[in-house]
């Protein structure tokens, strides 16, 4: 990972607390600990039962009934809460922590849950479509978090983000540089890798980013501007006067 985000300069305006972002992080951590508690066998059972297996999703293969915990279509959502290892979990939760609260701020708690699941499910489906006969399960929140990155790119391209270059050199760069390079790297890697054998779902990242960028104009509050254009001090939305909550604050 060339750029590791550690913080941004973007404070929340419309919500005091980012409850859903914190709850999603807690859910992923809790599920990871639960995966570990069952030993290797229990870990594999959860991955097979709750991960997206393309061949099973499209009906060309069947999962052992003892492992099938949910209908295959439901795994488009459940796979988002499982992770294959600590670094997989850590990197996803770091991105969610840095970028998630501002997207939650832009649309509110309820819409943010729907947005997260929609981006994740779409990303998982696109991944499955690229290798429809695969029996390798897809797990991880990367697709949904890529959707959050796409939304952040559209809303806040000029916001400065603190990153660690090559995981140790601190830099402060604008969003369009950090996430623009990230998106380009996903596309390059998707063509360089073998989708059938690579353990990174590059097309899920690309699809999640595109879906998030496309959905944010629909999911954001009408008074939330795109592309970092400054909102007025007060706005009239559907006849109701709204005022930003004086920048509640962002990450500490």
Steps between C-alpha positions, in 0.01 A plus 500: 500500500666822382288743703370403843239757617517598865280811530326774306430868561129461427272561797145376530235769450154343519528221759655505845610136510570249223313215668469279191867524404600400852239222506626359169857498630385331820299241305794411276737472796249290694446268204875461454544406865211256469664349191820449695322346799391194301848395398597426140196281437257754638672776304463308175136414569415869544692600189324236289158559652501881498746587223404551135583190295436600136413151375254452787353848455426429133374149564763299312625338821335416831643549845482213746171549689693476827694813399218699339404746771299738279362522145789578261364846413520601868876444495532812283452685830631259764842464338567867577539427871755218470875541455780261416765626740596779737662724237198454271276613785732780615542663160128491426405641839761775470353615169149479646607704804667776297237539227177351633390768743485774236291287267268415789489874571394571142194273504408411858514174691225299332597584145863424579414142598314455171785665307763276659303182426410609146861577408623178660238280334561658159876458536460136604268430208740653247785293645289186465410590141869526405562139612154335500632145526729562797451310824731730696301703756518880502508666842578847630357851518729631225225534240275701730790714620599561138149641459569737789825606329313568176246712685774687686680567170184663360413697813842609622765490224693795650506393866851431632576151629791394717656184361809291555688454175627141484357464855757732665547843329226746615347715228197727478339479157161586348236232453509508121869402509469225761178340384566572133825305518329230704232458233756489219698234687188283533442514125864427417512209744172358369650457155839384625361234737339165430148534641472124549808474722564846645391535863403867456161575345611794286175517304304518823706807594443660160128425501455621858679828422291559187172413672580723799588792271180445303270461800621787715303769310185296573576408863640832628275755660387761244683773691835316492708636210708298257867558416578705811289797400430693819148468647324818603486582869132420491296320237137456419420136425135419430397813687700414814788721606811291569827610655825309516574389855815714523735220396456240774847366443670214324756242601730554794 
